[in-house]
């Protein structure tokens, strides 16, 4: 790892490092990883937009949308989803389309997918129109005492939260998307050439800048884990209310800490950008130090139009259960709120980096 990679290291320590993991592997078969999107609302049954639920397997959401668009003879832009779902999985999600009859959608014959139901609604489905996702996952080849190990880790994560970090998917097959994003941010043509990067679309540039922001966010998560302050608030934190999503600056950490312990509020970290709502005092100093160590300023993000936003540093997993399905196979189910990753919980459970 060279000096720049070390400065921008996105890997985080385990939050439950004191508890041994269950080991094992995931995604041994497509049916071992099941994702059910939980909608933010139910369609009304009336309106100009056609909503439909689809089950897909071994197929990404963009591939699914292209297949549907081709069969309906429309643009992919006419089809909307609330979010992307894993390709190497059985995933169920809702889509919407305008200008097509429900019967045409019901008649679709798809490869590696099927339509479950069709109805109508008044508005278009938009990105983020979901509560989260429910996961049912098999972990195979686990340790003999996996049940007991899993129970201890689940108890800890249910009480303290799951690190809301970005996993290896965000950083690409070579783990260097964020490095390319750093070169783009600084207009470093030599750096880009060293990675054989010459021409990039606008969308790809945005994606790579986002990977850089994700790496920096992970560094804040890592610093909070090492400092024992991931699941609490410190002076100057920007905290998020769990029930409403509203954010506020922590003026008195001693007053707010019981609310953090009760999971009524959670500390947030920075997706750095030139308009970022900055933390203050101790939290602000920590976040400023991460950025300074990376050799970046908030104003650097202005040229790439990255405004910045706050993101919870942890998430509350819902209805977690772990049971031995067969010898050597642990079945795990849980709810993860939108914007969070199942692999963050699996990583803590397994203590295997490949889980990301």
N, C-alpha and C positions, 0 to 999 in steps of 0.2 A: 504494500500500500504506500503510494508516494505521499508527499507532504500535503498536496491539495486534497487527495482522497481522505487523508487523516483528518484534515480540518473540516471536511464536509461529511464525515462518517455518519451514516443514517441508522446504524444498528444500535439497538437499545439493550440495556441489561434486563434480566427477568425481574418482574415485580415480585414474584413468589420464589425467589432464588433459594430461600431456606427450605423449600418443599421439593422433594424429588418428583420428577415427571413420570408419566406413564409410558413414554417412548412411543414406538409404533410408526405407522405410515397412514396417510390419507389418500383418497382418490384412487385406491387400488382398482375400483370399478366405478363406472358412472353412477350406478345406483347407491353407492356409498356416500354420496354427497347430495343432499336434497335441500333445496331452497324454496321457501314459500314467501312471496312478497305479501306484506300486510298493508293494505291500502289505507290512505288517510281518510277516505270516505267511500261510501257505497254509491254506485250510479243510481240515478233516480228512476230510470226506465223511460224518460222522456227527454227530447232534445235533438239537436241536429248532429251530434257526435255519436259515433258507434263505438262502444266500449266492448272489448272482448278479452277473455282470459285464455292464456295459452300455456300449455305444458311443453317444454322443449328438453332435449337431451343431446349431449355432445354437439352443442350448437351455441354460438355466441348470440347475444341480443342483436348486434348489427347484422349478422348473417341472417337471423330470423326475419328482421324487418325487410331486408333486401328481397328475400324469398317471397314474402307476402306482397310486397310492392310489385314485383314482377308478375305474380299471378293475378293481381287485381288491375294491372296496367296503369299504375299510378307512380308518382315519385316517392322515394323513401322519406322525403320531407313531409309528406302528408300523414305519416304514421308517427305517433308519439308514444313514449314510454316514461314511466316514473323513474327508471334507473336501469343500469346494466346489471345483468345476472351472469354468474359463472358459466363458462362454456362446458367445462368438464364436470357436469353435474346434471341432475334432473331439477329443472327450475320451473316454477309457475309464476307468471307475472301478467299484469293487465296492460293492454295497449289500447290506443284510441285512433280513430280515423274519421275523416270528414268526407262527404261526397260519395260515399259507398253505401249500398243497402245492407242491412243486417243479414239478409239471405245470402248475399254474395260472400260475406265473411264466414257464415255458417257452412257454406259449400266448399271452403278451402280444403284442399288435400296437400299436406305439407310433408316435407322430408325431415325426419327427426323432430317433429312437433305436431301438436294437435290442438284444435280449438275446443275449449271446455264449455264456454257459454258466451252468449252475445246479448247485449242490451243497448240502451241509449242513455245519453246524459247531456246536460245543457252546455257544459264547457269542455274544452280540450284538456286531455291529460297532459300535465307538464312535469318536467324533471323535478324531483323532490316531493311529488304528491304521493307520499307513502309514509307510514309510521316507522317501518323498518322491515326486517326480514326474520322469519323463523327458520332455523337450521336443524336438520336431522342428519347426523354424520357418524359414520362408522370409522373407528380407528383400529386398524388391524395390527397384529404382531406386538401387542402391548405386553408390559411386564406382568408377571404372575399376580402381583398384588395391586394391579391397576385400579381396582374398585376402591380400595382404601386410599390410595394416592390421589385419585381423582376427587374423592369426597373432601379431602383436606384442602385441595387447591380451589375447588368450587366454593367452599365455605369462605375462604379468604377473598376470592374475587367478588363474591356476592356482597360481602361486607365492605370492601374497599374500592371495588371497581376494576375494570380491565383497562390497561394502558391503551389510549385511543391513537396509537401510532400507525404509521403507514408501513405495510409489509413489502417484501421484496418485489412483488408484482409492479409496484409503482416505479421501480428503478431499472427495470428491463432485464433481459437475459444476461447481460454483462455487468449489471449492477452499477451502471455509470450514467444513466439518464440525467441525474442531477449535476454531474460534472459537465456534461454538454450544456445543460441549462446555465451553469455558471459562466461558461465561455460566451454563450449568447448574451447574457446579462451585461457582460463587460465588452462585448464586441471584439472578442479575442479570436481573430481569424487563424492565427498560428495554432491556438489550442484546438479549434474546430478541425483544422487540417490534420492535426495529430490523431484525431479520432476518425479520419476519413469522412468528415462531414463537409459537404460543399453546398448543396441546395436542400432547403427545407421549406415545406408549406407553412403558411401562417398558423394553421391548426397544430402542426407538429411543434412549432416553436413555442406555442402556448403550453402544450403538454410538457415540454422539457423544462420550461420555466417553473411550471407547477411541480415538477419532480424536485427541483432545487428548493422550492418553498417547503415541500414535504420533508426533505432531509433536514432542513433547519428546524422545522417543528419537532421532528424526532429528537433532535439534539436537546431541545427544551424538555421533552418528556424524559430523556435519559438523565438530564441534570436533576430533575425533580425526583426521579426514582432513587438516584444515588444520594440525594439529600434527605430522603424519607418524607418528602412533601408532595407526592403526587396526589394523594387522596385528601388533602387538607388545603386550607387557604393561608396565605401569608400576606403581610402588609403590602398594599398596592395592587394585589391581584385583581384581574377582571374576572368576576365570577358569573356563572350562568345559573339561572333558576331552572331547576329540573322540570317544574310543572308548566311553565309558560315559555321558556327559552329566552326570557329577557336577561340582559347582562347589566352589571353594575360594578363599580370600583369598590373594593373592600377598604373601608376606612379604619375599622377596628377588627383585626384578625381574631382577637380573643373572643369577641362577641359572635363572629360568624363561624368559628370552627365547629361548634356543636351542630350547626345546620349542615356543614359539609360531612360530618360524621354520620348524620342521619340521611344523607343523600338527598337533601332538599336543594343544595347548591353544589356546584363543582367548579374548580378552577379552570380557566381556559388558557390556551397558549396561542402564540401568534402564527398565522399564515402571513408572513411578512409581506408588506406592500407599502406604497407611499402614502396611503390614507389610513393606515392601520390605527385603530384605537389602542393606544399604548398603555401598558401597565405602568405602575408607579412604584416608588420606594423599593423594597427588597425584590419584589417580582419584576419590576421594571429594570432593575440593575442586572438581574439574571438574564432576562431576555435581550438586553442591550449587549451583554458580554458575549452571548452566543453569536450575535450578528457581527460584532467587532472581530471576534476570533476567526470568523469566516472571511473577513476582508470585504464586507458588504455594508452598504448604508441603505436606509429606507428609501432615500431619494433615487438610488440606482434602479429601483423598480418602476420609476416614472416613465422611462423610455419604452418599456415593454407593457405599459398600461396595466400593471398588476397593482390593484388598489389595496389588497390585504383584508383579512377578516379574522375573527377570533374563532377558535375551535376548542371544544372541551378536551381536557387532557386525559380524561377517563370516561368510560361509559358503564352504565348499569346493566348487566346482563339479566334478562328476565326469564323466569321459569326454567332454570338450568336443571337438567337431570343427566345422570351418568349411570349406565347399567351395563353389566357384562351380558352381551347378547349370546355369545358362545365363548368357549375357552379361547383366550387370545384376541377377542374382538370386543372392544368397548363401544357402546352406542351412546352418543352425546346429543342432546337437543337443548336449544336455548333460543331466546329472542335477542336480536341486536338492533338497536335503534338506527335510523337512517344515518348514513355518513360514517358508520363504524364498520369494522371488518371482523368477520368470524375468525379469520386466521390469527387475530391478536389473542383471542381466548384460547384457541387451539395451541398456539405457541407456548403459552403459560402452562397449559395442561400437559403437553407432550415433552416440553423442554428439548425440542428438536427444531433447529432453525429452518429445516426444509418444509415445516408446516406452513410457512408464509408463501 
